[in-house]
Amino acid sequence: MIATTALRWLRSSLVAAALALSACQTIPYERPGVLPPAVQVADGSAERAALNARVYDQAVRYVERLFYSRDFNGTDFAAEAASRRAEAVAQPTELDFYARLEQLVELLADDHTQTLSPTRRERLAANDAGAQRPAYGVVILPRGDERWVLRVRPDSPAAEAGVMPGWRIESINGASPHLGSVAREDRADRFVFLDEVGERHEIELTGVLMDPLPRMEARRLEGDIAYIRFDDFDRETFDWYKGEFDALAQAPPAGLIVDLRSNGGGSLNLTGLMLSYLFDRRIDFAVTQGRFINRIYNVEPPERPYLGPVVILVGSASASGGELYPAVARELDRAVIVGEPTRGAVIASRLVELPDGGGIRIGMTDMTTPAGIRLEKTGVTPDIVVDTDWSEIRAGRDPGLMIAVAQIERLRAEAAERPATPPPA
């Protein structure tokens, strides 16, 4: 009876897998490193409306086929898509159309399901390639749908206009700032900021060509504490990360601080591989639950892991892999978490190509930690919460990092007080 039940389960699993693969064959998923050309049409033209209609209908169809929640998180998605279609299709520009499309997918209440216009994809690709691109010079801190100014780059349009860290962006061109705005050299965008006392500042900013900020950083702090920051879980970052941990193995530091405060995630497999460098044993690091197949992810340790004290910095911009990494590290008693609560956006997703060269990223698989903790909508609450102190940030100081250093010193002191483990007999 047990063998028969197992055989039936295996047969049903294979059928489900075959159905999943069959469904995937007709979906134009993004190919890594390949950016499709943007379709060019005149603003306000009949061609613009026709293209809008094609993109809208395809995006809706892909969400209906792939979204992980069968009830679309309680939204009557089909009815909403139908009622909003005419207004979206009538939009005269790419920017306006994608704003309407984004408003539709926001009804799903899933941070991973989002749209990327062709222009935005081009800018992201240029940023990944290290190319200059138009920018305002504002480093944004997301908090839910709110957007705050975290830093202002010197000699930028924002710096010249007097924008300050700690200001909240109320709107961009009259729209909510979380819908985004792509800076252009030939257009002034109208920002409305609220400062710390609630005073409004209406400022027009025009993009200028700027180098992208580095997305990886490694240095030694005072006390021989290693500090590494990386903003992605992708192949380039993994290769860099592996090199840094090879260096740690050759010159072990007194402790390690991993800064994920700007990490929005990336590849689930690479998240696990990078986490494995903190362990000397095989670990489970994620459990996924999809429409067809559930899976437990695990990873073997590297040859020379780092086993010293670890503190992980997180914040409201930490999302997806940037939340799973610290959550599992703490779950396995491997790290202390310092900072602000994370975003709570931990759903496996993939980008699907749209007919105009844009794309739609769709949340396809729910996820938990190995212990069954669901981080979606709840995020990671740090062991030590550090509220943002804008006066410290304006003065060029980093309170979260200072507390992380103090925690490394505490962990080292506690380790020194523990009796040595006797060698095996």
Secondary structure, DSSP 8 states (H G I E B T S, - for coil): -HHHHHHHHHHHHHHHHHHHHHHHHTS-B--TT---------TTSHHHHHHHHHHHHHHHHHHHHH-S-TTGGG--HHHHHHHHHHHHHT-SSHHHHHHHHHHHHHTT--TT-EEE-HHHHHHHHHHHTT--EEE-SEEEEEETTEEEEEEE-TTSHHHHTT--TT-EEEEETTB-GGG-----TT-EEEEEEE-TTS-EEEEEEE-EEE----SEEEEEETTTEEEEEES-BSHHHHHHHHHHHHHHHHS--SEEEEE-TT---B-HHHHHHHHGGG-SS-EEEEEEE-SS-EEEEEE---SS---S-EEEEE-TT--THHHHHHHHHHHTT--EEEES-------EEEEEE-TTS-EEEEEEEEEE-TT----TTT----SEE----HHHHHTT--HHHHHHHHHHHHHHHHHHHS-------
